[in-house]
């Protein structure tokens, strides 16, 4: 079921519960059904929040490459990725989805340039291969942007899953490989 439909159904259920509570209190303030429905109404957001955003990426210390400004970039990328995922999950407007996607892509390019410059300045021996990974990822994302322009909202699930997997795998894989080299150069 599409997220917009789910959201509409949740809203409709909440509306019906509110009407039932009101009608129950019309008969008597001591009506137990109304009080039970109030408890249900209070629990709905708690249950919904537990169920919502299971794919949200959380920063974990084992993602750290041990270089503060690179870790800060990675944290920001995870936050932007989560914003993008929220735009998809809650079927936000097209302009919000595009803005979230464009902001994520823009910051990713900024981060890649910054990371590559740091590796170049410190003569990282595997720089060419690392740059190639960045280039392939940016090309893939640009293909996703074209897919989004063609399919709209329906393309976002594929984009979100790819970006989540790629980012965590890249941080834990190739990014961790350069950290020892940079630490030996005194960069933390």
C-alpha positions in Angstrom: 0.0 0.0 0.0 1.3 3.4 -0.9 2.5 5.7 1.9 0.0 8.4 1.0 -2.8 5.9 1.3 -1.5 4.7 4.6 -1.3 8.3 5.9 -4.8 9.0 4.8 -6.1 5.8 6.5 -4.4 6.7 9.8 -5.8 10.2 9.6 -9.3 8.9 8.9 -9.1 6.4 11.8 -7.9 9.2 14.2 -10.8 11.4 13.0 -13.4 8.6 13.6 -12.0 7.9 17.1 -12.3 11.6 17.9 -15.9 11.7 16.7 -16.7 8.5 18.7 -15.1 10.1 21.8 -17.2 13.2 21.4 -20.4 11.2 20.8 -19.6 9.0 23.9 -19.2 12.0 26.1 -22.5 13.4 24.9 -24.2 10.5 26.6 -22.1 10.7 29.8 -18.7 11.8 31.0 -18.4 8.5 32.8 -18.8 6.5 29.5 -15.9 4.0 29.7 -15.8 3.6 25.9 -14.8 7.2 25.5 -12.0 6.9 28.0 -10.7 3.7 26.3 -10.8 5.5 23.0 -8.8 8.4 24.4 -6.1 5.9 25.5 -6.1 4.4 22.0 -5.8 7.9 20.6 -2.8 8.6 22.8 -1.2 5.3 21.8 -1.6 5.7 18.0 1.3 8.2 17.5 3.6 6.1 19.7 2.8 3.0 17.7 3.1 4.8 14.4 6.4 6.3 15.4 7.8 2.8 16.2 6.6 1.5 12.9 7.7 4.5 10.8 11.2 5.0 9.4 12.6 1.5 9.9 15.2 2.3 7.2 16.5 5.5 9.0 20.2 5.3 9.2 21.7 6.1 12.6 25.3 7.2 13.1 27.3 4.7 15.0 30.8 5.2 16.3 32.1 2.2 14.4 31.5 4.3 11.2 34.1 6.8 12.4 37.3 7.1 10.2 39.0 8.9 13.1 39.2 12.2 11.3 36.9 14.7 12.9 35.9 16.8 9.9 35.4 13.7 7.7 33.2 12.1 10.4 31.2 15.4 10.6 30.7 15.2 6.8 29.6 11.6 7.1 27.1 12.5 9.9 25.7 15.4 7.7 25.4 13.0 4.7 23.5 10.5 6.9 21.2 13.4 8.1 20.6 14.5 4.5 19.9 10.9 3.5 17.4 10.5 6.3 15.7 13.8 5.2 15.5 12.4 1.7 14.1 9.1 3.0 11.5 11.0 5.0 10.5 13.0 1.9 9.9 9.7 0.2 8.2 7.8 3.1 5.8 10.6 3.8 5.1 11.4 0.1 6.0 15.0 0.5 5.4 17.4 -2.3 7.5 17.0 -5.5 9.4 20.2 -4.7 10.4 19.0 -1.2 11.5 15.6 -2.7 13.6 17.3 -5.4 15.1 19.8 -2.8 16.0 16.9 -0.5 17.5 14.9 -3.3 19.4 17.9 -4.7 20.8 18.9 -1.3 22.0 15.4 -0.7 23.7 15.2 -4.1 25.2 18.7 -3.7 26.7 17.9 -0.3 27.9 14.5 -1.5 29.9 16.2 -4.3 31.3 18.8 -1.8 32.3 16.0 0.5 34.0 13.9 -2.2 36.0 17.0 -3.4 37.0 17.7 0.2 38.0 14.1 0.9 39.9 13.8 -2.4 41.8 17.0 -1.8 42.8 15.8 1.7 44.0 12.5 0.2 45.9 14.2 -2.6 47.6 16.7 -0.2 48.7 13.7 1.9 49.8 11.5 -1.0 47.3 8.7 -0.4 48.6 5.9 -2.6 45.1 4.6 -3.6 43.7 8.0 -4.5 43.0 7.1 -8.2 40.8 4.1 -7.2 39.0 6.1 -4.5 38.3 8.9 -7.0 37.0 6.3 -9.4 34.5 5.0 -6.8 33.3 8.5 -6.2 32.9 9.1 -9.9 30.9 5.9 -10.4 28.6 6.8 -7.5 28.0 10.3 -8.8 27.2 8.9 -12.3 24.8 6.4 -10.7 23.1 9.2 -8.7 22.7 11.3 -11.8 21.1 8.4 -13.5 18.7 8.2 -10.6 17.9 11.9 -11.0 17.0 11.2 -14.6 14.9 8.2 -13.4 13.2 10.5 -10.9 12.5 13.1 -13.6 10.8 10.3 -15.7 9.0 8.3 -13.0 8.6 10.9 -10.2 7.9 9.7 -6.7 7.9 6.0 -7.7 11.6 6.1 -8.3 12.5 7.3 -4.8 12.4 4.0 -3.1 15.1 2.6 -5.3 17.2 5.7 -4.9 16.9 5.8 -1.1 17.9 2.1 -0.8 20.9 2.5 -3.1 22.2 5.6 -1.3 21.8 4.1 2.2 23.6 0.9 1.2 26.3 2.7 -0.7 27.1 5.3 1.9 27.5 2.9 4.8 29.4 0.4 2.7 31.7 3.2 1.4 32.4 4.6 4.8 33.1 1.2 6.3 35.1 0.0 3.3 37.2 2.4 1.3 37.0 5.4 3.6 38.4 3.3 6.5 41.3 2.3 4.3 42.6 5.8 3.9 42.3 6.7 7.6 45.4 4.8 8.7 47.5 6.5 6.0 46.2 10.0 7.1 46.7 9.2 10.8 50.3 8.4 10.0 50.5 11.8 8.5 49.2 13.4 11.7 45.6 14.0 10.5 42.8 13.4 13.0 
